[in-house]
Amino acid sequence: MSKISILKIIPLEELSFKSPDYFVYFSTFEVNKGAIVKCGLKNKEIYGYVYEKLDIKNTKKFLKEADYQIKNLKEVYLEKPFISSLQENLAQWLSRNYGISLAHSFYFFLSYFRKIKDYPLPFLEKEKQFKKIYLKEINNDILKDRPILIITSTEAYAKYIYEKLKKEKLQDLILLDLDVKKEKFNEFINSILKKEKKIYIGSKKAIFLPWQKLKTIIVYKEGDIFYKEYFKIPYFNYINIIEKLAKLLKTKLIVIDKFPSLKTIIEFNIENPIEKIDFDRFYSIFELNHILEKYRTVKIFVPTKLTARRLICATCLYEFQCPRCNYPLSIYENSAFCRICFKNYKIENNCPHCGSNDFFVKGIGANWLKKYLEKEGYFVYIINKEGDIKNFLKENYRNYILIGSLYILNPFLPKTDVGIFINFDLSFHSSNPFLKEKYLRILNDLKNSANDLYLHSNLPKEVLEKIKNFDILKEIIEEREFLKLPPFYKVIKLVSRLKNLEELNKRLLLIKERINKNKLLQNIDLEVYGPFLERLPMKIKRFQLFLLLKTKEDINLKKLLENIDYIEEIKADEEEI
């Protein structure tokens, strides 16, 4: 009789973050841990990764206790281990830290399997000791000891750094384009596995490649907001993952930025992280004409979400404002309200500025601004996606106004005569404590991409001076510490949704009670807040409540949330409260 092996297998498929950690199979032939096998899952033949092979004692015990039918393996596709022990350790850490299943976390390392051929056995070679260094700029001295991995927040910045170093005539540069075809992909994978002394340059997702030896990991523009994933589960903070990778490799980590993250500012005790920003301010959107007539090339940054309907005088273009906050009033049905102090106002029959009774209501967004400026005779180009940037660069325009959100800060777009930041004030009045820092970073990037700078703002003069001198940064850091927010505390957001608000509230209170019990059992120093109402039902006809968890410890979130149901989203390292 053939000897039976019990195997825990992780499918090479993208599964939900709430999926099982692995699936159990049996084999009557020899299979090693780390092998790639063929097996059946939900009437479909798939590839799987052998995560664990039970020994004889545990196999017998498992077979006695199993109360379901175990499927058998079909064949071994790749006998030798596909990923290294370092990648396994990092995948397990991701699962613990972000509360996701092992199957979900391992997929980030296994997803490129179908692109690779002639895969050699990974051999890990660690350095002597982890060391973290902060520098303002990349210099040639730190690029001598190779292999080196340079990580950027986006693919655009990876290409920008590659082209920049290429112009400086540095040799052995490899751009890690993860979307290239199989043959080109294998070229740089083989170079990585042979530990060739190259400079590898890639976006944040390149950390999931099979790194076995790195003398240095360099993080370019370490303070960039796009090292945080805001749009897709599991909402990774890649800066923390990169640091964990460097620690596992026991290698040097160099963070590069003229405006580094708050964590780096505190860690390295940087007193003046950035130079003074000079800008002029204007109060009303309709003052733009006086600015634009002075310049040939213009960038206008418009935050995508700030498109509230506003009441405007059709005669003098006066924007109706809250007399307490000097912030434009938002219009809802037949009333006006301030988004800062929430006071309601009756809409007057006459304009307080010119006495006219001719009004119109507009949302000040990118599309409205484009139409308004085109009526004034300007050539306007909206940047909404990468393709818009490529098409714009092809045309070689001499006079233009670029309008957009974060895409207009792309490093390949030319430096303009002036940069204009629309609707800046909401960051200082928002209930979101992270928005202020984000807008400061955007303002700094806009300053670096234009010669002159204008701010659309009604903030008091003394506040604008603090922004110019970056004294405001000290206040932001103090506020974060007081509110127990990153980088002082790790914040975790647990989201649940339901049509019935009362039932949803009961559900969240029960989850809160279980978490408080689990934290005592696991001896974790953790504070639990909520539930809080986040979204009222509109197109999605469900209420949304969330809990906030705050801790200074590196906790096992997966274990803390064990056997707790009804959590639809987990946002660890949260920066969007």
C-alpha positions as CSV (number, residue, x, y, z in Angstrom):
1,M,0.0,0.0,0.0
2,S,1.3,3.5,-0.9
3,K,2.2,5.8,1.9
4,I,-0.3,8.7,2.3
5,S,0.9,12.3,2.9
6,I,-1.4,15.0,4.1
7,L,-0.6,18.4,2.6
8,K,-1.7,21.9,3.3
9,I,-1.9,23.7,-0.1
10,I,-2.3,27.4,-1.0
11,P,-3.9,27.9,-4.4
12,L,-2.1,30.1,-7.0
13,E,-5.4,32.1,-7.4
14,E,-6.3,35.5,-6.0
15,L,-8.7,34.7,-3.2
16,S,-10.6,36.9,-0.7
17,F,-8.8,38.2,2.3
18,K,-11.4,36.2,4.4
19,S,-10.7,32.9,2.5
20,P,-9.3,29.8,4.3
21,D,-5.6,29.9,5.0
22,Y,-5.1,26.8,2.9
23,F,-6.8,23.7,1.6
24,V,-6.0,20.1,2.7
25,Y,-5.2,17.3,0.2
26,F,-3.6,13.9,0.3
27,S,-1.0,12.3,-1.9
28,T,0.1,8.8,-2.5
29,F,3.4,9.8,-4.0
30,E,6.4,11.8,-2.7
31,V,5.8,15.6,-2.5
32,N,8.1,18.1,-0.8
33,K,7.2,21.3,1.0
34,G,7.5,24.3,-1.3
35,A,6.6,22.3,-4.5
36,I,4.1,23.5,-7.1
37,V,1.4,20.9,-7.7
38,K,-1.8,20.4,-9.8
39,C,-5.0,19.9,-7.8
40,G,-8.7,20.4,-8.1
41,L,-10.6,23.3,-6.5
42,K,-14.4,23.9,-7.0
43,N,-14.5,21.7,-10.2
44,K,-11.5,23.5,-11.6
45,E,-7.9,22.3,-12.1
46,I,-5.5,24.8,-10.5
47,Y,-1.9,25.1,-9.5
48,G,-1.1,25.1,-5.8
49,Y,1.8,25.7,-3.4
50,V,2.7,23.1,-0.8
51,Y,2.7,25.2,2.3
52,E,3.1,22.3,4.8
53,K,3.6,18.6,4.7
54,L,2.4,16.8,7.9
55,D,4.7,14.2,9.5
56,I,3.6,10.6,10.1
57,K,2.3,11.2,13.6
58,N,0.3,14.3,12.6
59,T,-0.9,12.6,9.4
60,K,-2.4,9.7,11.5
61,K,-4.0,12.1,13.9
62,F,-5.5,14.2,11.1
63,L,-6.9,11.1,9.3
64,K,-8.7,10.0,12.5
65,E,-10.2,13.5,13.2
66,A,-11.1,14.5,9.6
67,D,-14.9,14.8,9.2
68,Y,-14.9,15.7,5.5
69,Q,-13.7,14.1,2.3
70,I,-10.1,15.0,1.4
71,K,-9.2,15.3,-2.3
72,N,-6.1,13.8,-3.8
73,L,-3.3,15.6,-5.7
74,K,-3.2,15.0,-9.4
75,E,0.6,15.6,-10.1
76,V,3.7,17.5,-9.1
77,Y,4.4,20.3,-11.5
78,L,7.6,21.7,-9.9
79,E,9.5,19.6,-7.3
80,K,11.9,22.2,-5.9
81,P,10.7,25.0,-3.6
82,F,9.2,27.9,-5.6
83,I,9.7,30.7,-2.9
84,S,12.4,31.1,-0.3
85,S,12.0,31.0,3.5
86,L,12.4,34.8,3.6
87,Q,9.3,35.2,1.3
88,E,7.4,32.7,3.5
89,N,8.3,34.7,6.6
90,L,7.2,38.0,4.9
91,A,3.9,36.5,3.7
92,Q,3.2,35.1,7.3
93,W,4.0,38.6,8.7
94,L,1.6,40.2,6.2
95,S,-1.1,37.8,7.3
96,R,-0.6,38.5,11.0
97,N,-0.2,42.3,10.6
98,Y,-3.1,43.0,8.2
99,G,-5.5,40.3,9.4
100,I,-5.7,38.5,6.0
101,S,-5.6,34.8,5.2
102,L,-2.4,33.1,4.4
103,A,-3.8,32.3,0.9
104,H,-4.4,36.0,0.3
105,S,-0.9,37.1,1.5
106,F,1.0,34.3,-0.3
107,Y,-0.6,35.2,-3.6
108,F,1.5,38.4,-3.8
109,F,4.6,36.2,-4.0
110,L,3.1,33.4,-6.1
111,S,1.2,35.5,-8.6
112,Y,4.1,35.7,-11.1
113,F,4.5,31.9,-11.2
114,R,3.1,31.5,-14.8
115,K,5.6,34.0,-16.1
116,I,8.7,32.1,-14.9
117,K,10.5,29.3,-16.6
118,D,13.6,27.3,-15.6
119,Y,13.2,28.4,-12.0
120,P,16.4,27.6,-10.0
121,L,16.3,26.7,-6.3
122,P,16.4,30.0,-4.3
123,F,19.4,30.4,-2.1
124,L,19.1,33.1,0.6
125,E,22.2,35.2,1.4
126,K,21.7,37.7,4.2
127,E,23.9,40.7,5.1
128,K,25.4,41.3,8.5
129,Q,22.9,43.7,10.1
130,F,19.9,45.9,9.4
131,K,20.7,49.6,9.4
132,K,18.4,52.5,8.5
133,I,19.8,55.7,7.0
134,Y,18.1,59.0,6.0
135,L,19.3,61.2,3.1
136,K,17.8,64.1,1.2
137,E,18.9,63.0,-2.2
138,I,20.4,60.0,-4.1
139,N,24.1,60.3,-4.7
140,N,26.5,58.0,-6.6
141,D,28.3,56.9,-3.4
142,I,25.3,54.9,-2.2
143,L,25.0,53.2,-5.6
144,K,28.5,51.6,-5.6
145,D,27.9,48.5,-3.3
146,R,25.6,46.2,-5.4
147,P,23.1,44.6,-5.9
148,I,20.8,47.5,-5.0
149,L,17.0,47.8,-5.1
150,I,15.5,51.3,-5.6
151,I,11.8,51.3,-4.7
152,T,9.5,54.1,-5.8
153,S,5.8,54.8,-4.9
154,T,4.6,54.5,-8.6
155,E,5.7,53.1,-11.9
156,A,6.0,56.6,-13.3
157,Y,8.6,57.5,-10.7
158,A,10.4,54.2,-11.3
159,K,10.8,55.1,-15.0
160,Y,11.8,58.6,-14.1
161,I,14.6,57.4,-11.8
162,Y,15.7,54.9,-14.4
163,E,15.9,57.6,-17.1
164,K,17.7,60.0,-14.7
165,L,20.4,57.5,-13.7
166,K,20.7,56.4,-17.4
167,K,21.5,60.0,-18.4
168,E,24.2,60.1,-15.7
169,K,25.7,57.1,-17.5
170,L,25.4,54.6,-14.7
171,Q,25.9,51.0,-15.8
172,D,23.9,47.9,-15.0
173,L,20.5,49.5,-14.6
174,I,17.5,47.2,-14.7
175,L,13.9,48.6,-14.8
176,L,11.5,46.1,-13.1
177,D,8.4,46.4,-15.3
178,L,6.1,43.8,-13.8
179,D,3.7,44.0,-16.8
180,V,6.2,43.0,-19.5
181,K,5.9,39.8,-21.5
182,K,7.2,36.4,-20.2
183,E,10.6,36.5,-22.0
184,K,11.6,40.0,-20.7
185,F,10.2,39.2,-17.3
186,N,12.5,36.1,-17.0
187,E,15.5,38.2,-17.9
188,F,15.4,40.3,-14.8
189,I,14.1,37.4,-12.6
190,N,17.2,35.3,-13.6
191,S,19.4,38.3,-12.9
192,I,17.8,38.6,-9.4
193,L,18.3,34.9,-8.6
194,K,21.9,34.9,-9.8
195,K,22.5,37.8,-7.5
196,E,24.1,39.9,-10.2
197,K,25.6,43.2,-9.1
198,K,23.0,45.4,-10.7
199,I,20.9,48.4,-9.8
200,Y,17.2,47.3,-9.8
201,I,14.6,50.0,-10.1
202,G,10.9,49.3,-9.5
203,S,7.6,50.4,-8.0
204,K,6.5,49.4,-4.5
205,K,5.1,46.0,-5.8
206,A,8.6,44.9,-6.8
207,I,9.2,43.9,-3.2
208,F,7.3,40.7,-3.9
209,L,9.9,39.4,-6.4
210,P,12.3,36.6,-5.2
211,W,15.0,38.8,-3.6
212,Q,17.8,36.6,-2.2
213,K,20.6,39.1,-1.7
214,L,20.6,42.9,-1.6
215,K,23.4,45.1,-0.3
216,T,21.0,48.1,0.0
217,I,17.3,48.9,-0.4
218,I,16.7,52.6,-1.3
219,V,13.2,54.1,-0.9
220,Y,12.9,57.1,-3.2
221,K,10.4,59.9,-2.1
222,E,9.8,58.0,1.1
223,G,7.2,60.6,2.3
224,D,5.0,60.1,-0.9
225,I,1.3,59.4,0.0
226,F,1.2,56.6,-2.6
227,Y,3.3,54.2,-0.6
228,K,-0.1,53.7,1.2
229,E,-2.7,51.7,-0.8
230,Y,-6.0,53.5,-0.5
231,F,-8.1,51.8,-3.1
232,K,-7.7,48.0,-2.8
233,I,-7.9,45.5,0.0
234,P,-5.7,44.8,2.1
235,Y,-4.7,48.5,2.0
236,F,-1.0,47.9,2.5
237,N,1.4,50.5,3.9
238,Y,4.3,49.6,1.7
239,I,6.9,51.6,3.7
240,N,6.3,49.2,6.6
241,I,6.6,46.2,4.4
242,I,9.8,47.4,2.8
243,E,11.3,48.0,6.2
244,K,10.3,44.4,7.3
245,L,11.9,43.0,4.1
246,A,15.2,44.9,4.9
247,K,15.1,43.5,8.4
248,L,14.6,40.0,7.2
249,L,17.5,40.4,4.7
250,K,19.5,42.1,7.5
251,T,20.5,44.8,5.0
252,K,20.9,48.5,4.7
253,L,17.7,50.6,4.2
254,I,18.2,54.2,2.9
255,V,15.2,56.4,2.8
256,I,15.4,59.4,0.4
257,D,13.2,62.5,0.5
258,K,13.5,66.3,0.9
259,F,10.1,66.0,2.7
260,P,10.3,62.6,4.5
261,S,7.5,60.9,6.3
262,L,6.5,62.0,9.8
263,K,7.9,58.7,11.1
264,T,11.3,59.5,9.6
265,I,11.2,63.1,10.9
266,I,10.6,61.9,14.4
267,E,13.0,58.9,14.2
268,F,16.0,60.9,12.9
269,N,15.0,64.1,14.9
270,I,14.9,66.3,11.7
271,E,14.2,69.8,12.9
272,N,13.8,71.5,9.5
273,P,12.8,68.8,7.0
274,I,11.9,71.3,4.3
275,E,12.7,74.8,3.0
276,K,10.2,77.7,3.1
277,I,7.4,77.5,0.5
278,D,6.7,80.9,-1.1
279,F,3.2,81.4,-2.5
280,D,0.5,84.1,-3.1
281,R,-3.1,83.6,-2.2
282,F,-6.4,84.4,-3.9
283,Y,-9.8,84.3,-2.3
284,S,-12.3,83.5,-5.0
285,I,-12.1,81.1,-8.0
286,F,-13.2,84.0,-10.2
287,E,-9.9,85.9,-9.5
288,L,-8.1,83.3,-11.6
289,N,-8.2,85.5,-14.7
290,H,-5.9,88.1,-13.0
291,I,-3.3,85.3,-12.4
292,L,-3.6,83.4,-15.7
293,E,-3.0,86.5,-17.8
294,K,0.6,86.7,-16.5
295,Y,1.7,83.1,-17.4
296,R,2.1,81.0,-20.5
297,T,2.0,77.5,-18.9
298,V,-0.1,76.6,-15.9
299,K,-0.9,73.6,-13.7
300,I,-4.1,73.7,-11.6
301,F,-4.5,71.1,-8.9
302,V,-8.2,70.4,-8.1
303,P,-8.9,67.8,-5.3
304,T,-11.3,65.2,-6.9
305,K,-13.9,65.1,-4.1
306,L,-14.3,68.8,-3.5
307,T,-17.1,69.6,-5.9
308,A,-19.9,70.8,-3.6
309,R,-22.6,73.1,-5.2
310,R,-22.0,76.7,-4.4
311,L,-24.1,79.9,-4.8
312,I,-22.6,82.5,-7.0
313,C,-23.7,86.0,-8.1
314,A,-24.1,86.0,-11.9
315,T,-23.3,89.8,-12.0
316,C,-20.2,90.2,-9.9
317,L,-19.3,86.4,-9.5
318,Y,-19.3,86.8,-5.7
319,E,-19.3,83.4,-3.9
320,F,-21.6,83.4,-0.9
321,Q,-19.6,82.7,2.3
322,C,-20.1,81.7,5.9
323,P,-19.5,85.0,7.9
324,R,-18.0,83.0,10.8
325,C,-15.5,80.8,8.8
326,N,-15.0,82.8,5.5
327,Y,-15.6,79.5,3.7
328,P,-17.9,79.2,0.6
329,L,-21.4,78.0,1.5
330,S,-22.6,74.7,0.1
331,I,-26.2,74.5,-1.4
332,Y,-28.6,71.7,-0.6
333,E,-32.2,72.0,-1.9
334,N,-33.4,75.5,-0.8
335,S,-30.9,76.2,2.0
336,A,-27.2,77.0,2.4
337,F,-24.8,75.5,5.0
338,C,-21.2,75.8,6.0
339,R,-19.2,72.5,5.7
340,I,-16.9,73.8,8.5
341,C,-19.2,74.9,11.3
342,F,-22.3,73.2,10.0
343,K,-24.4,76.4,10.5
344,N,-27.5,76.7,8.2
345,Y,-28.3,80.0,6.4
346,K,-31.3,81.3,4.6
347,I,-30.5,82.2,1.0
348,E,-30.8,86.0,0.6
349,N,-32.6,87.6,-2.3
350,N,-29.8,90.0,-3.1
351,C,-26.0,89.7,-3.4
352,P,-24.4,91.4,-0.4
353,H,-21.6,92.6,-2.7
354,C,-23.4,94.2,-5.6
355,G,-27.1,93.9,-4.8
356,S,-28.0,91.8,-7.8
357,N,-30.7,89.1,-7.5
358,D,-29.3,87.0,-10.4
359,F,-27.6,83.9,-9.0
360,F,-26.4,80.6,-10.3
361,V,-25.3,77.4,-8.6
362,K,-22.1,75.5,-9.6
363,G,-19.9,72.7,-8.3
364,I,-16.2,73.9,-8.4
365,G,-14.7,70.7,-9.9
366,A,-12.2,70.0,-12.7
367,N,-14.9,69.8,-15.5
368,W,-16.6,73.0,-14.4
369,L,-13.3,74.8,-14.2
370,K,-12.4,73.6,-17.7
371,K,-15.6,74.9,-19.2
372,Y,-15.3,78.2,-17.3
373,L,-11.7,78.9,-18.5
374,E,-12.5,77.8,-22.1
375,K,-15.3,80.4,-22.1
376,E,-12.7,82.9,-21.1
377,G,-10.6,82.0,-24.1
378,Y,-7.9,79.7,-22.6
379,F,-6.7,76.4,-24.0
380,V,-7.3,73.8,-21.2
381,Y,-6.2,70.2,-21.0
382,I,-7.5,67.8,-18.3
383,I,-5.2,65.1,-17.0
384,N,-7.3,62.2,-15.6
385,K,-5.2,59.2,-16.4
386,E,-1.7,58.0,-17.6
387,G,-2.9,58.0,-21.3
388,D,-3.8,61.7,-21.0
389,I,-0.1,62.5,-20.0
390,K,1.2,60.5,-23.1
391,N,-1.2,62.3,-25.5
392,F,-0.3,65.7,-24.0
393,L,3.4,65.2,-24.3
394,K,3.1,64.1,-28.0
395,E,1.5,67.5,-28.9
396,N,4.3,69.7,-27.6
397,Y,2.0,72.6,-26.7
398,R,3.5,76.0,-26.1
399,N,0.6,77.7,-24.2
400,Y,-1.7,75.7,-22.0
401,I,-3.5,75.2,-18.7
402,L,-3.3,71.7,-17.2
403,I,-6.1,70.8,-14.8
404,G,-6.3,67.6,-12.8
405,S,-5.7,65.9,-9.5
406,L,-2.6,63.9,-8.5
407,Y,-1.9,63.0,-12.1
408,I,-0.7,66.5,-12.9
409,L,2.2,65.9,-10.4
410,N,3.6,63.2,-12.7
411,P,7.4,63.7,-13.0
412,F,7.3,63.4,-16.8
413,L,5.1,66.5,-17.2
414,P,7.1,69.6,-17.9
415,K,7.7,72.3,-15.2
416,T,5.2,75.1,-15.7
417,D,5.4,78.8,-15.1
418,V,2.9,78.6,-12.3
419,G,1.1,76.1,-10.1
420,I,-2.4,76.8,-8.6
421,F,-3.9,74.8,-5.7
422,I,-7.7,75.0,-5.7
423,N,-9.9,74.4,-2.5
424,F,-6.9,74.1,-0.2
425,D,-8.8,75.1,3.0
426,L,-10.8,72.0,3.4
427,S,-7.7,70.1,4.6
428,F,-7.5,72.5,7.6
429,H,-11.2,72.2,8.4
430,S,-11.7,68.6,7.6
431,S,-12.6,66.0,10.3
432,N,-10.0,63.7,8.7
433,P,-6.8,64.4,10.7
434,F,-4.6,63.0,7.9
435,L,-5.7,65.4,5.2
436,K,-3.7,68.3,6.4
437,E,-0.4,66.5,6.0
438,K,-1.5,65.1,2.6
439,Y,-2.3,68.6,1.2
440,L,1.1,69.9,2.5
441,R,2.8,67.1,0.6
442,I,0.8,67.9,-2.6
443,L,1.5,71.6,-2.1
444,N,5.3,70.8,-1.9
445,D,5.2,68.6,-5.0
446,L,3.2,71.4,-6.9
447,K,5.9,73.9,-5.8
448,N,8.6,71.7,-7.2
449,S,6.8,71.3,-10.5
450,A,6.2,75.1,-11.1
451,N,8.2,78.3,-10.9
452,D,5.5,80.3,-9.0
453,L,2.7,79.1,-6.7
454,Y,-0.8,80.4,-5.8
455,L,-3.2,79.1,-3.1
456,H,-7.0,79.4,-3.3
457,S,-7.6,80.0,0.4
458,N,-9.5,82.0,2.9
459,L,-7.3,80.9,5.9
460,P,-6.1,83.6,8.3
461,K,-2.8,85.2,7.4
462,E,-1.0,83.8,10.5
463,V,-2.0,80.2,9.4
464,L,-0.7,80.8,5.9
465,E,2.7,82.0,7.4
466,K,2.9,78.8,9.4
467,I,2.3,76.8,6.1
468,K,5.0,78.9,4.3
469,N,7.6,78.3,7.0
470,F,6.4,74.7,7.7
471,D,5.9,75.5,11.3
472,I,2.5,73.9,10.8
473,L,4.3,70.5,10.7
474,K,5.1,70.7,14.4
475,E,1.4,71.3,15.2
476,I,0.5,68.3,13.0
477,I,3.0,66.0,14.8
478,E,1.7,67.2,18.3
479,E,-1.9,66.7,17.2
480,R,-1.1,63.1,16.0
481,E,0.5,62.3,19.3
482,F,-2.4,63.7,21.3
483,L,-5.0,61.9,19.2
484,K,-3.0,58.6,19.3
485,L,-2.5,58.4,15.6
486,P,0.4,57.3,13.3
487,P,3.3,57.4,13.6
488,F,2.9,57.2,17.3
489,Y,0.1,54.5,17.3
490,K,-0.9,51.9,14.8
491,V,-4.6,52.5,13.8
492,I,-6.8,49.7,12.5
493,K,-10.3,50.3,11.0
494,L,-12.9,47.5,11.0
495,V,-15.8,48.1,8.6
496,S,-19.2,46.5,8.5
497,R,-22.3,47.2,6.4
498,L,-26.0,46.4,6.7
499,K,-29.4,47.9,5.5
500,N,-30.8,47.9,9.1
501,L,-28.8,50.5,11.2
502,E,-30.1,49.2,14.5
503,E,-29.0,45.6,13.8
504,L,-25.7,46.9,12.4
505,N,-25.0,48.8,15.6
506,K,-25.7,45.7,17.7
507,R,-23.4,43.7,15.5
508,L,-20.5,46.1,15.9
509,L,-21.0,46.3,19.7
510,L,-20.8,42.5,19.9
511,I,-17.6,42.6,17.8
512,K,-16.2,45.2,20.1
513,E,-17.0,43.1,23.2
514,R,-15.3,40.0,21.6
515,I,-12.2,42.1,20.7
516,N,-11.9,43.4,24.3
517,K,-12.1,39.8,25.6
518,N,-9.5,38.6,23.1
519,K,-7.1,41.4,23.9
520,L,-7.2,40.4,27.6
521,L,-6.6,36.7,26.8
522,Q,-3.7,37.6,24.5
523,N,-2.3,40.3,26.9
524,I,-2.4,43.1,24.2
525,D,-2.3,46.8,25.0
526,L,-5.1,47.9,22.7
527,E,-7.9,50.6,22.8
528,V,-11.2,50.0,20.9
529,Y,-13.4,53.0,19.9
530,G,-16.8,53.1,18.2
531,P,-18.9,52.1,16.5
532,F,-19.0,55.2,14.3
533,L,-21.3,56.0,11.4
534,E,-19.4,56.6,8.3
535,R,-21.7,56.5,5.3
536,L,-25.5,57.1,4.8
537,P,-27.2,54.8,2.2
538,M,-27.3,56.4,-1.2
539,K,-26.6,54.4,-4.3
540,I,-25.3,51.6,-2.1
541,K,-28.4,51.1,0.1
542,R,-26.5,50.0,3.2
543,F,-25.4,51.8,6.3
544,Q,-21.7,51.6,7.1
545,L,-20.3,51.5,10.7
546,F,-16.7,51.1,11.8
547,L,-14.6,50.4,14.9
548,L,-11.2,52.0,15.5
549,L,-8.4,50.0,17.2
550,K,-5.3,51.8,18.4
551,T,-2.1,50.2,19.7
552,K,1.6,50.9,20.0
553,E,2.4,47.2,19.7
554,D,3.1,45.0,16.7
555,I,0.0,42.8,17.3
556,N,-1.1,39.6,15.6
557,L,-4.3,41.1,14.1
558,K,-5.3,37.8,12.5
559,K,-5.3,36.1,15.9
560,L,-7.1,39.0,17.6
561,L,-10.0,38.8,15.0
562,E,-10.2,35.0,15.1
563,N,-13.8,33.7,15.0
564,I,-15.2,37.2,14.6
565,D,-17.6,37.5,11.7
566,Y,-19.3,40.3,9.7
567,I,-16.1,42.3,9.1
568,E,-16.2,43.4,5.4
569,E,-13.0,45.5,5.3
570,I,-9.9,45.6,7.5
571,K,-7.8,48.7,7.1
572,A,-4.6,48.2,9.1
573,D,-2.1,51.1,9.1
574,E,-5.1,53.3,8.5
575,E,-4.7,56.9,7.3
576,E,-8.2,57.7,6.1
577,I,-10.4,58.2,9.2
